[in-house]
Amino acid sequence: MSAPATRSTIDPATAPPTRAAHVAVGGLFFICGVAFACWASRIPQVQAALALSPATLGAAIAGLGAGSFVAMPLSGWLTIRVGSRPVASWAALACSASLVLPALAWDAVSLAAALAVFGAAIGVLDVAMNAQAVELEHRVGRSIMSGLHALFSAGGMT
């Protein structure tokens, strides 16, 4: 008896080579780490440029979490509908493009809105790249998730 086919079933005949997939998924984790670190390293300059108090800055930064909070469940739904690969690809582009938005903010409200968009992009990327990692783990037959998360950290240090 064979298991019924599901959306996550990988056909080795049509799957891309495992090594290339591993590099691609690792690249997503690395890009996510770089993007988040780019924003985090600029927080003091953004605070000074907008003359924000620590409390106001903290409230604006809550926009990052709010964007992720809203986008992550939607990302799961979208990943199920169209697959994690296209969602991850588009989210990586959105994450990179939205990274410029906090620099364009003119006050705390616009900063919070910019961070909500950036947080949504990071949240979607997080869900989709982890879904890709799970599929890749199934394909290689061993645990690789910790190594991929290490690439996120390496991206953050870069």
Steps between C-alpha positions, in 0.01 A plus 500: 500500500626841418426823679260740331668786315496837673621846401821449701585163344824537308551305180878441470471485121373858477659651812798732453836362610527485877825695518359790299186502712708502818701799376184684397319442829815589692517821299148590610594459865816706447311779318242515778775535760675773302177694449405490867851601609503788251193644667615427857839664447331821381265544796718759681536712185127484424423597859735799480384609155134499604573631853301217659492433872573142606128445569392638163768296324380188681143567393611545139705180511185317609392548138758237403336239721152607396584455132642155565207406723252577224703360209618168642159326508427634152837370387414152622175509305675629188779243532243221509320642194794577268798329662785623715749551218322788321389654829857493633637649178256789497534555874879525472457770235236680708719480808796649314291773338317596820826539688531852361164612642614581857762737355223691324295553818441859611342435841411222743176410323664467159782300661247263658325459163833437322597245763160330472562447127855379565376276783234352274760420234734344758209301648396362162862415419542329836201270449579419138873436548433273797245309291767463232745378764256234621448376144876488450547309825254239375688477173846451656370278778684669786476808720642814339283766662759605761757562228254713306419702810873546551506663157238749624737584787795525262299738286428708808868519584590592145 
